[in-house]
């Protein structure tokens, strides 16, 4: 069990479950219930209702901070759901759950702004709980070999070097270093220690890098870094 942690002004992370089958939804709900730091605020069977639920919870004592969605939902796919959420709620953290590592929709969702992904075929209860906390805390899930393989397969004809990317995006030397470490899948803390800078400075660099390379999230930035051959 993952220990309860404070996030912002709320003691528990509010989660929205989107469009899972009743059986999968019940299983995820049961796992999340084992962590006192997480609460399932809303559940929707139709992905088109996700935005309405986020709006309804926004001004309550327990707003939604993390959205868990499948890659293929009812009316919208995972990438469409993610894009719609991020357009209206850019501070929202979205986790995409895919059936297997070969699901190309994972890359589409990350490019749309998803902060992380989980492969149902190989995940554990602890993996799920850590991912929910981690997507808020700034972890980047890029160490998984399957995702790296998927990225390489999708972008093999659009390869750029890090130097080319840095020049095109007008990155400073320090920002290029941050992007390189993002591409390695390093956390904010690891990046701060590697560059001998504070955690706050690291977060500012990551925000700046993400803006300059036009990424929709730090995980999308990490994918772009992987595209640059890191």
C-alpha positions, 0 to 999 in steps of 0.5 A, a space after each residue: 500500500 502506498 502511503 497517503 500524501 498531501 497534494 496542494 490544498 487537498 489531502 487526497 488525490 481526486 480521480 475520475 475513471 472514464 469509460 472502463 467496462 464495469 468489471 475493469 472499473 470495479 477492479 481499478 476502484 478496489 485497487 485505488 481504495 487501498 490507498 488512503 491518499 486517493 479517492 475516486 470522485 467520479 466514474 463515467 461510462 461514456 467518455 463524452 461525459 468526462 468534461 462535465 464531471 470535471 467541471 462539476 467537481 471543480 468547486 467542491 471540497 474534492 476536485 478531480 486531479 487525475 483522470 484514468 482513461 482507456 485508449 479506446 472508449 465509447 464515443 471518443 478514443 483516449 487521445 481525443 478525451 485527453 486533448 479535450 481535457 487538456 484544452 480546458 484543464 491544462 493542469 489536469 493529469 491524465 493517465 492512459 491505460 492500454 491493453 498491451 504495449 503495441 497499442 499505438 493509441 498510447 503515443 497519440 494520447 501522450 502527444 495529446 497531453 497525457 502525463 503517463 501510461 499503464 499497460 494492463 497486461 503487465 501492471 500490478 496494483 502497486 504500479 497503478 498506485 505509484 503511477 497515480 501519485 507519480 503523474 502528479 509528482 512529475 515522474 516521466 514513464 519513459 523507461 519502459 522498453 515497449 514504449 521506446 520501441 513504439 516511439 522508434 517505430 512511429 518516428 523512424 522517418 522523422 528523426 532529429 538529433 538533440 542538437 537540431 531540436 535544441 537549435 530549432 526550439 532555441 533551447 539554452 544549453 541548460 534547457 537542452 540538458 534538461 530535455 536530455 534527462 527528460 528523455 532518459 525518464 529521470 524524475 524532477 529530483 534526479 534532474 535537479 541533482 544531476 544538474 546541481 540545481 534546486 527542484 523549483 529551478 528544475 520545474 521552471 526549466 521543464 515548463 520552459 522546455 515544454 513550451 519551447 518544443 510545443 509539447 503538451 506535457 512533460 511526458 510528451 516532451 520526453 517522447 520528443 526527446 526520444 525522437 531526437 535519438 536520446 
